[in-house]
Each structure stands twice: as C-alpha cells, then as structure tokens.
Amino acid sequence: MPTISRFYGLVIKMYFRQSEHNPPHIHALYGECLGVIDIQTLEMIEGDLPAKALNLVREWAEDHKLELMDIWNTQIFRKLPPLE
C-alpha cells in the first residue's frame, strides 16, 4: 500500500488494486491505531483512531479531497504534502 503522506506521526496510505472496494477511502495509521476514512464524507468507516488523530486526518483530507479522488479514480500514485 503506497504511502501518500506523513505528518504528526500519522501515515496516510491508499490501496491500488482492482479489487479494492468502494466507497473511495484512505487508510490512516497512528502508532498501533488504524482508521479507514471515506474521502467524500471524511467519516471513519472503521478503525480505532483517537479523536485528535482523526481530526488531523480530516483536516488534511479536506485540503486534498480533489487530489485524493483523482488518485483513487486513476490509480496513479503520487505523494501529497503534509498538514502544516
């Protein structure tokens, strides 16, 4: 699973497989915690990310929503800048 971005101890990844299921989503890792975040709604579909980490992921994903959807749709990997 390619890493799209890293910031504040968070690692953001996305699968690149034909079999990957909808809705479009990213995987956020924070220590031993994992969250699967819907790109369009920014809701956590599954996982156990702490609220503070989830809020950082949501803020970052909101800033990069168009780029994330483009990566999901084209499956052309590229890194995105971290949250500043």
MDTraj code that builds the backbone (N, CA, C; nanometers):
import mdtraj as md
import numpy as np

residues = "MET PRO THR ILE SER ARG PHE TYR GLY LEU VAL ILE LYS MET TYR PHE ARG GLN SER GLU HIS ASN PRO PRO HIS ILE HIS ALA LEU TYR GLY GLU CYS LEU GLY VAL ILE ASP ILE GLN THR LEU GLU MET ILE GLU GLY ASP LEU PRO ALA LYS ALA LEU ASN LEU VAL ARG GLU TRP ALA GLU ASP HIS LYS LEU GLU LEU MET ASP ILE TRP ASN THR GLN ILE PHE ARG LYS LEU PRO PRO LEU GLU".split()
xyz = np.array([
    [0.0858, -0.1163, 0.0000],
    [0.0000, 0.0000, 0.0000],
    [0.0908, 0.1231, 0.0000],
    [0.0895, 0.2013, -0.1062],
    [0.1765, 0.3198, -0.1122],
    [0.1409, 0.4248, -0.0073],
    [0.2439, 0.4894, 0.0442],
    [0.2251, 0.5991, 0.1380],
    [0.2042, 0.7284, 0.0604],
    [0.0959, 0.7973, 0.0898],
    [0.0613, 0.9212, 0.0211],
    [0.1171, 1.0427, 0.0952],
    [0.1162, 1.0357, 0.2294],
    [0.1676, 1.1479, 0.3083],
    [0.1995, 1.1008, 0.4502],
    [0.2828, 1.1808, 0.5180],
    [0.3180, 1.1580, 0.6598],
    [0.3206, 1.2934, 0.7302],
    [0.2612, 1.2974, 0.8484],
    [0.2651, 1.4197, 0.9287],
    [0.2206, 1.3883, 1.0708],
    [0.2826, 1.4541, 1.1673],
    [0.2483, 1.4434, 1.3089],
    [0.2325, 1.2985, 1.3574],
    [0.3165, 1.2088, 1.3080],
    [0.3092, 1.0690, 1.3486],
    [0.2044, 0.9877, 1.2753],
    [0.1322, 1.0495, 1.1840],
    [0.0309, 0.9803, 1.1033],
    [0.0904, 0.9386, 0.9690],
    [0.0484, 0.8233, 0.9202],
    [0.0878, 0.7765, 0.7873],
    [-0.0416, 0.7536, 0.7103],
    [-0.0519, 0.8172, 0.5930],
    [-0.1722, 0.8067, 0.5099],
    [-0.1383, 0.7180, 0.3900],
    [-0.2202, 0.6144, 0.3696],
    [-0.1960, 0.5195, 0.2606],
    [-0.3245, 0.4963, 0.1821],
    [-0.3067, 0.4399, 0.0605],
    [-0.4209, 0.4030, -0.0215],
    [-0.3850, 0.2766, -0.0993],
    [-0.4788, 0.1822, -0.1037],
    [-0.4573, 0.0608, -0.1820],
    [-0.4669, 0.0926, -0.3302],
    [-0.3941, 0.0164, -0.4102],
    [-0.4018, 0.0286, -0.5562],
    [-0.4260, -0.1097, -0.6139],
    [-0.5510, -0.1546, -0.6033],
    [-0.5903, -0.2846, -0.6554],
    [-0.7270, -0.2720, -0.7194],
    [-0.7481, -0.3496, -0.8227],
    [-0.8803, -0.3501, -0.8860],
    [-0.9863, -0.3980, -0.7881],
    [-0.9472, -0.4864, -0.6977],
    [-1.0454, -0.5445, -0.6064],
    [-1.0780, -0.4543, -0.4874],
    [-1.0091, -0.3406, -0.4744],
    [-1.0363, -0.2514, -0.3603],
    [-1.1808, -0.2018, -0.3702],
    [-1.2472, -0.2018, -0.2612],
    [-1.3902, -0.1751, -0.2580],
    [-1.4216, -0.0269, -0.2393],
    [-1.5426, 0.0108, -0.2780],
    [-1.5936, 0.1451, -0.2540],
    [-1.6523, 0.1509, -0.1151],
    [-1.6731, 0.2644, -0.0551],
    [-1.6519, 0.3972, -0.1111],
    [-1.5030, 0.4325, -0.1146],
    [-1.4670, 0.5329, -0.1963],
    [-1.3275, 0.5775, -0.2003],
    [-1.2804, 0.6149, -0.0594],
    [-1.1640, 0.5628, -0.0203],
    [-1.1188, 0.5844, 0.1160],
    [-0.9670, 0.5811, 0.1254],
    [-0.9177, 0.6293, 0.2391],
    [-0.7763, 0.6240, 0.2719],
    [-0.7608, 0.5468, 0.4021],
    [-0.6397, 0.5001, 0.4247],
    [-0.6055, 0.4315, 0.5486],
    [-0.5102, 0.5220, 0.6247],
    [-0.5421, 0.5504, 0.7504],
    [-0.4571, 0.6342, 0.8342],
    [-0.4042, 0.5493, 0.9493],
    [-0.2721, 0.5468, 0.9636],
    [-0.2082, 0.4721, 1.0712],
    [-0.1469, 0.5697, 1.1697],
    [-0.1676, 0.5412, 1.2975],
    [-0.1127, 0.6250, 1.4039],
    [-0.0709, 0.5318, 1.5159],
    [0.0581, 0.5024, 1.5242],
    [0.1054, 0.4047, 1.6207],
    [0.0428, 0.2704, 1.5917],
    [-0.0234, 0.2140, 1.6902],
    [-0.0913, 0.0849, 1.6748],
    [-0.2352, 0.1008, 1.6253],
    [-0.2807, 0.2232, 1.6070],
    [-0.4191, 0.2504, 1.5686],
    [-0.4314, 0.2653, 1.4164],
    [-0.5481, 0.2298, 1.3669],
    [-0.5761, 0.2387, 1.2241],
    [-0.7160, 0.2947, 1.2050],
    [-0.7312, 0.3781, 1.1024],
    [-0.8634, 0.4277, 1.0661],
    [-0.8796, 0.4229, 0.9156],
    [-0.9982, 0.3847, 0.8715],
    [-1.0336, 0.3867, 0.7300],
    [-1.1309, 0.5023, 0.7136],
    [-1.0902, 0.6024, 0.6334],
    [-1.1648, 0.7276, 0.6230],
    [-1.2236, 0.7425, 0.4828],
    [-1.3541, 0.7635, 0.4752],
    [-1.4226, 0.7896, 0.3482],
    [-1.3758, 0.9260, 0.2971],
    [-1.3254, 0.9310, 0.1747],
    [-1.2708, 1.0556, 0.1193],
    [-1.3797, 1.1606, 0.1012],
    [-1.4982, 1.1188, 0.0604],
    [-1.6033, 1.2151, 0.0299],
    [-1.6708, 1.2712, 0.1549],
    [-1.6969, 1.1869, 0.2543],
    [-1.7680, 1.2328, 0.3737],
    [-1.6744, 1.2637, 0.4906],
    [-1.5509, 1.2136, 0.4840],
    [-1.4495, 1.2267, 0.5885],
    [-1.4894, 1.1550, 0.7179],
    [-1.5847, 1.0627, 0.7079],
    [-1.6245, 0.9814, 0.8232],
    [-1.5327, 0.8605, 0.8340],
    [-1.5065, 0.8157, 0.9577],
    [-1.4284, 0.6949, 0.9770],
    [-1.5206, 0.5754, 0.9564],
    [-1.4912, 0.4957, 0.8541],
    [-1.5719, 0.3793, 0.8191],
    [-1.5472, 0.2667, 0.9192],
    [-1.4204, 0.2508, 0.9560],
    [-1.3834, 0.1518, 1.0565],
    [-1.2510, 0.1920, 1.1180],
    [-1.2233, 0.1368, 1.2332],
    [-1.0951, 0.1644, 1.2954],
    [-1.1069, 0.2193, 1.4356],
    [-0.9898, 0.2536, 1.4893],
    [-0.9822, 0.2972, 1.6279],
    [-0.8890, 0.4171, 1.6468],
    [-0.8843, 0.5060, 1.5487],
    [-0.8009, 0.6258, 1.5627],
    [-0.8515, 0.7115, 1.6783],
    [-0.7610, 0.7636, 1.7602],
    [-0.8033, 0.8588, 1.8631],
    [-0.8636, 0.9837, 1.7979],
    [-0.9527, 1.0500, 1.8682],
    [-1.0240, 1.1663, 1.8139],
    [-0.9285, 1.2741, 1.7624],
    [-0.8222, 1.3017, 1.8359],
    [-0.7270, 1.4053, 1.7946],
    [-0.6611, 1.3704, 1.6613],
    [-0.6191, 1.2443, 1.6457],
    [-0.5573, 1.1991, 1.5206],
    [-0.6595, 1.2029, 1.4070],
    [-0.7814, 1.1600, 1.4332],
    [-0.8869, 1.1611, 1.3319],
    [-0.9142, 1.3030, 1.2841],
    [-0.9163, 1.3988, 1.3744],
    [-0.9391, 1.5382, 1.3357],
    [-0.8272, 1.5902, 1.2457],
    [-0.7027, 1.5512, 1.2736],
    [-0.5906, 1.5911, 1.1873],
    [-0.6043, 1.5300, 1.0484],
    [-0.6428, 1.4025, 1.0427],
    [-0.6619, 1.3360, 0.9132],
    [-0.7742, 1.4041, 0.8363],
    [-0.8827, 1.4350, 0.9037],
    [-0.9954, 1.5017, 0.8366],
    [-0.9547, 1.6384, 0.7817],
    [-0.8804, 1.7143, 0.8597],
    [-0.8346, 1.8457, 0.8140],
    [-0.7463, 1.8312, 0.6906],
    [-0.6525, 1.7369, 0.6946],
    [-0.5636, 1.7138, 0.5811],
    [-0.6422, 1.6663, 0.4586],
    [-0.7321, 1.5692, 0.4788],
    [-0.8085, 1.5119, 0.3670],
    [-0.9002, 1.6162, 0.3035],
    [-0.9567, 1.7055, 0.3828],
    [-1.0410, 1.8128, 0.3283],
    [-0.9587, 1.9012, 0.2353],
    [-0.8350, 1.9310, 0.2745],
    [-0.7466, 2.0141, 0.1914],
    [-0.7065, 1.9450, 0.0616],
    [-0.7091, 1.8117, 0.0595],
    [-0.6595, 1.7361, -0.0560],
    [-0.7665, 1.6453, -0.1180],
    [-0.8917, 1.6774, -0.0933],
    [-1.0013, 1.5908, -0.1392],
    [-0.9975, 1.5662, -0.2904],
    [-0.9779, 1.6707, -0.3689],
    [-0.9758, 1.6534, -0.5147],
    [-0.8600, 1.5661, -0.5593],
    [-0.7426, 1.5872, -0.5006],
    [-0.6263, 1.5066, -0.5361],
    [-0.6459, 1.3609, -0.4945],
    [-0.7047, 1.3385, -0.3773],
    [-0.7292, 1.2018, -0.3311],
    [-0.8272, 1.1295, -0.4222],
    [-0.9323, 1.1984, -0.4653],
    [-1.0281, 1.1359, -0.5569],
    [-0.9629, 1.1061, -0.6911],
    [-0.8745, 1.1940, -0.7365],
    [-0.8035, 1.1698, -0.8621],
    [-0.7133, 1.0468, -0.8499],
    [-0.6419, 1.0356, -0.7374],
    [-0.5573, 0.9182, -0.7155],
    [-0.6426, 0.7920, -0.7123],
    [-0.7557, 0.7968, -0.6430],
    [-0.8448, 0.6803, -0.6341],
    [-0.8949, 0.6404, -0.7728],
    [-0.9406, 0.7391, -0.8506],
    [-1.0004, 0.7094, -0.9813],
    [-0.8999, 0.6654, -1.0864],
    [-0.7816, 0.7257, -1.0860],
    [-0.6818, 0.6932, -1.1886],
    [-0.5862, 0.5829, -1.1447],
    [-0.5755, 0.5623, -1.0143],
    [-0.4792, 0.4702, -0.9545],
    [-0.3364, 0.5039, -0.9960],
    [-0.3136, 0.6338, -1.0140],
    [-0.1789, 0.6842, -1.0402],
    [-0.1292, 0.7450, -0.9100],
    [-0.0308, 0.6794, -0.8505],
    [0.0214, 0.7192, -0.7214],
    [0.1015, 0.8481, -0.7287],
    [0.0818, 0.9328, -0.6281],
    [0.1701, 1.0482, -0.6081],
    [0.1613, 1.0872, -0.4611],
    [0.2695, 1.1445, -0.4112],
    [0.2717, 1.1907, -0.2720],
    [0.2042, 1.3270, -0.2639],
    [0.1402, 1.3511, -0.1511],
    [0.0765, 1.4797, -0.1258],
    [0.1456, 1.5450, -0.0065],
    [0.1488, 1.6786, -0.0024],
    [0.2175, 1.7470, 0.1076],
    [0.1507, 1.7205, 0.2420],
    [0.2305, 1.7267, 0.3490],
    [0.1751, 1.7034, 0.4819],
    [0.0908, 1.8204, 0.5306],
    [0.0200, 1.7956, 0.6385],
    [-0.0553, 1.9017, 0.7052],
    [0.0428, 1.9974, 0.7691],
    [0.0205, 2.1256, 0.7513],
    [0.1109, 2.2262, 0.8085],
    [0.0418, 2.3068, 0.9155],
])
top = md.Topology()
chain = top.add_chain()
for i, resn in enumerate(residues, 1):
    res = top.add_residue(resn, chain, resSeq=i)
    for name in ("N", "CA", "C"):
        top.add_atom(name, md.element.get_by_symbol(name[0]), res)
traj = md.Trajectory(xyz[None], top)
